[in-house]
Amino acid sequence: MHAGHESRSGPEPGREQETLPPPFSRARCARDLCAGLLAALAPLFARFEAAPYIETPLFVMAGLLGVYGVYAPLVGFLNGAVASASKRR
């Protein structure tokens, strides 16, 4: 790399918001689908296994899946924001 030439990728400074997709849209859809499907099918799984005691843990797992589905994209977004801010300095 030559002195004075800076290699950059991504949008121009100040235009970052124009290139971002709607916040968490894809992640929200996947989270809702997976958590909802697991919660809806928990009674069927318990009945199929003839083990009614696994229904509650499956509901808890569906809830944790929903919470993690919020947490993971949020952490990714915040890491990207921190990395972007540190590049601007």
CYANA upper distance limits for C-alpha pairs under 8 A (distance plus 0.5 A):
  1 MET  CA      5 HIS  CA      7.39
  1 MET  CA      6 GLU  CA      8.43
 11 PRO  CA     15 ARG  CA      6.58
 11 PRO  CA     16 GLU  CA      6.16
 11 PRO  CA     19 THR  CA      7.62
 12 GLU  CA     16 GLU  CA      7.45
 15 ARG  CA     19 THR  CA      7.82
 16 GLU  CA     20 LEU  CA      7.31
 21 PRO  CA     25 SER  CA      8.18
 24 PHE  CA     28 ARG  CA      6.07
 24 PHE  CA     73 PRO  CA      7.16
 25 SER  CA     29 CYS  CA      6.73
 26 ARG  CA     30 ALA  CA      6.83
 27 ALA  CA     31 ARG  CA      6.44
 27 ALA  CA     69 GLY  CA      7.41
 27 ALA  CA     70 VAL  CA      8.50
 27 ALA  CA     73 PRO  CA      7.41
 28 ARG  CA     32 ASP  CA      6.49
 28 ARG  CA     69 GLY  CA      7.64
 28 ARG  CA     70 VAL  CA      7.96
 29 CYS  CA     33 LEU  CA      6.53
 30 ALA  CA     34 CYS  CA      6.51
 31 ARG  CA     35 ALA  CA      6.42
 31 ARG  CA     65 LEU  CA      7.67
 31 ARG  CA     66 GLY  CA      6.25
 31 ARG  CA     69 GLY  CA      5.63
 31 ARG  CA     70 VAL  CA      8.21
 32 ASP  CA     36 GLY  CA      6.15
 32 ASP  CA     66 GLY  CA      7.28
 33 LEU  CA     37 LEU  CA      6.35
 34 CYS  CA     38 LEU  CA      6.62
 34 CYS  CA     62 ALA  CA      8.34
 34 CYS  CA     65 LEU  CA      8.15
 35 ALA  CA     39 ALA  CA      6.62
 35 ALA  CA     62 ALA  CA      5.25
 35 ALA  CA     63 GLY  CA      7.21
 35 ALA  CA     65 LEU  CA      6.27
 35 ALA  CA     66 GLY  CA      5.99
 36 GLY  CA     40 ALA  CA      6.45
 36 GLY  CA     62 ALA  CA      7.68
 37 LEU  CA     41 LEU  CA      6.52
 38 LEU  CA     42 ALA  CA      6.39
 38 LEU  CA     58 LEU  CA      7.83
 38 LEU  CA     59 PHE  CA      7.99
 38 LEU  CA     62 ALA  CA      6.20
 39 ALA  CA     58 LEU  CA      7.55
 39 ALA  CA     59 PHE  CA      5.94
 39 ALA  CA     62 ALA  CA      6.06
 41 LEU  CA     45 PHE  CA      6.65
 42 ALA  CA     46 ALA  CA      6.68
 42 ALA  CA     55 GLU  CA      6.11
 42 ALA  CA     58 LEU  CA      6.25
 42 ALA  CA     59 PHE  CA      7.05
 43 PRO  CA     47 ARG  CA      6.61
 43 PRO  CA     52 PRO  CA      8.38
 43 PRO  CA     55 GLU  CA      6.37
 44 LEU  CA     48 PHE  CA      6.49
 45 PHE  CA     49 GLU  CA      6.64
 45 PHE  CA     55 GLU  CA      8.09
 46 ALA  CA     50 ALA  CA      6.47
 46 ALA  CA     51 ALA  CA      5.70
 46 ALA  CA     52 PRO  CA      5.60
 46 ALA  CA     53 TYR  CA      7.92
 46 ALA  CA     54 ILE  CA      6.39
 46 ALA  CA     55 GLU  CA      5.95
 47 ARG  CA     51 ALA  CA      6.89
 47 ARG  CA     52 PRO  CA      6.97
 51 ALA  CA     55 GLU  CA      8.34
 53 TYR  CA     57 PRO  CA      8.39
 54 ILE  CA     58 LEU  CA      6.74
 55 GLU  CA     59 PHE  CA      6.86
 56 THR  CA     60 VAL  CA      6.75
 57 PRO  CA     61 MET  CA      6.54
 58 LEU  CA     62 ALA  CA      6.69
 59 PHE  CA     63 GLY  CA      6.82
 60 VAL  CA     64 LEU  CA      6.71
 61 MET  CA     65 LEU  CA      6.55
 62 ALA  CA     66 GLY  CA      6.80
 63 GLY  CA     67 VAL  CA      6.77
 64 LEU  CA     68 TYR  CA      6.46
 65 LEU  CA     69 GLY  CA      6.45
 66 GLY  CA     70 VAL  CA      7.11
 67 VAL  CA     71 TYR  CA      6.72
 68 TYR  CA     72 ALA  CA      6.37
 69 GLY  CA     73 PRO  CA      7.42
 70 VAL  CA     74 LEU  CA      6.79
 71 TYR  CA     75 VAL  CA      6.62
 72 ALA  CA     76 GLY  CA      6.69
 73 PRO  CA     77 PHE  CA      6.48
 74 LEU  CA     78 LEU  CA      6.61
 75 VAL  CA     79 ASN  CA      6.51
 76 GLY  CA     80 GLY  CA      6.67
 77 PHE  CA     81 ALA  CA      6.66
 78 LEU  CA     82 VAL  CA      6.63
 79 ASN  CA     83 ALA  CA      6.59
 80 GLY  CA     84 SER  CA      6.43
 81 ALA  CA     85 ALA  CA      6.55
 82 VAL  CA     86 SER  CA      6.64
 83 ALA  CA     87 LYS  CA      6.75
 84 SER  CA     88 ARG  CA      7.02
 85 ALA  CA     89 ARG  CA      7.47
